[in-house]
């Protein structure tokens, strides 16, 4: 979710390849984890690559963690049941 105090109108005019709420997978240390995009940070990465804020859980007891990754450092994960069109 974009903080309205820091809303950048360029983001509205230039949507990225991913959306807030998308489930994504990426490597974190030695583990593959799945998280949810909670923020589109805009073109802040190397060479103005788009950066996304992602929240994820490492296990069932630790609090949620937050990381910012460039769009090509993760991949979209299909939600359960989304592949059958229902």
matplotlib code that plots the C-alpha trace (Angstrom):
import matplotlib.pyplot as plt

x = [0.0, 1.4, 1.6, -0.7, 1.8, 4.4, 2.2, 4.1, 1.7, 4.1, 3.2, -0.4, 0.6, 3.2, 1.9, 4.6, 4.5, 3.3, 0.5, 0.0, -1.4, 0.4, 2.0, 5.7, 8.6, 12.2, 15.4, 16.1, 19.4, 19.3, 15.5, 13.0, 10.1, 6.7, 5.6, 3.0, 3.7, 2.6, 4.1, 5.3, 8.3, 8.8, 12.0, 14.5, 16.7, 19.9, 19.4, 16.0, 14.6, 11.3, 11.4, 8.7, 8.2, 7.4, 6.1, 6.8, 7.0, 10.0, 8.1, 4.8, 6.1, 8.2, 6.7, 6.3, 9.4, 9.8, 12.2, 12.5, 13.5, 13.9, 11.2, 13.6, 14.7, 11.4, 8.7, 4.9, 3.3, -0.1, -2.7, -4.2, -7.2, -6.3, -5.0, -8.4, -10.2, -12.7]
y = [0.0, 3.4, 5.9, 8.8, 11.3, 10.0, 9.2, 9.6, 10.3, 8.9, 5.4, 5.9, 6.9, 4.1, 0.8, -1.8, -5.5, -6.4, -5.1, -4.6, -7.9, -10.2, -13.2, -13.6, -16.0, -15.1, -16.4, -15.1, -16.5, -20.2, -20.4, -19.9, -17.9, -16.6, -13.1, -10.5, -7.2, -4.4, -1.4, -0.3, 2.0, 3.1, 3.4, 3.4, 0.4, 0.1, 1.7, 3.0, -0.6, -0.7, -1.7, -3.4, -3.7, -7.3, -8.7, -12.4, -15.0, -17.2, -19.5, -19.8, -18.1, -15.2, -11.8, -10.7, -9.4, -6.7, -6.5, -4.3, -6.0, -5.0, -6.5, -9.0, -10.5, -12.3, -14.2, -14.2, -17.1, -18.3, -18.3, -21.7, -22.4, -19.5, -21.8, -23.5, -20.3, -20.4]
z = [0.0, -1.0, 1.9, 0.7, 2.1, -0.3, -3.2, -6.5, -9.4, -11.9, -10.5, -11.5, -15.0, -15.4, -13.9, -13.4, -14.3, -10.8, -8.6, -4.8, -3.5, -6.0, -4.5, -5.4, -4.7, -4.2, -2.6, 0.9, 2.2, 1.7, 1.5, -1.2, 0.3, -0.9, 0.0, -1.0, -2.7, -0.4, -2.1, -5.5, -4.8, -8.4, -10.4, -7.5, -8.5, -10.5, -13.9, -12.7, -12.4, -10.6, -6.9, -4.9, -1.1, -0.2, 3.1, 3.9, 6.7, 7.3, 9.6, 11.6, 14.7, 13.6, 12.8, 9.2, 7.5, 4.8, 1.9, -1.1, -4.4, -8.0, -10.2, -11.8, -8.5, -7.9, -9.9, -9.7, -7.9, -8.9, -6.2, -5.4, -7.7, -10.1, -12.9, -13.6, -14.5, -11.5]

ax = plt.figure().add_subplot(projection="3d")
ax.plot(x, y, z, "-o")
ax.set_aspect("equal")
plt.show()
